[in-house]
Amino acid sequence: MQEYDQKNIGVVGLVDKVRVDKWLWAARFFKTRSLASRAVTGGHVHVNGARVKAARPVQPGDRLLIRRGEMEFTVIVQGLSEKRGPAPVARKLYAETAESIAAREAARDERRLIRAAAARPDRRPDKRQRRKIRKFLRKD
């Protein structure tokens, strides 16, 4: 079992700089390091406003913009770790900005309203209705 240092926020063994893909994985923004690396090279991660490569080191105080699907996070790096630890430790590696939290909540509320407004059928189509749907989609 790994030992965690509460004072220095992270795994015991201080580091000055960590690759951005490793940090994203350790901070639990991505499930695997390869997904984090792919997101960085795909332009979904910006460090201090600039598009970066996966090997770029991050250090405390850097501002990261992370896009993951529809969600967008703006975080400030507060701690470094090369190893993925438990979620409570990972949360201490960064601080999300108030604007980012507000924007994500607004987007969530908007999606919720759109979903509620969409008309849903009372039941699934029966065999006759499915035939009509297929015929309509084929447009023979």
Salt bridges, closest charged atoms under 4 A:
ASP21 OD1 - ARG19 NE 3.05
ASP21 OD2 - ARG33 NE 3.57
ASP62 OD2 - ARG56 NH1 3.65
GLU70 OE1 - ARG111 NH1 3.51
GLU72 OE1 - ARG67 NE 3.10
GLU96 OE2 - ARG104 NE 2.90
ASP109 OD1 - ARG108 NH2 3.84
ASP140 OD2 - ARG138 NH1 3.44
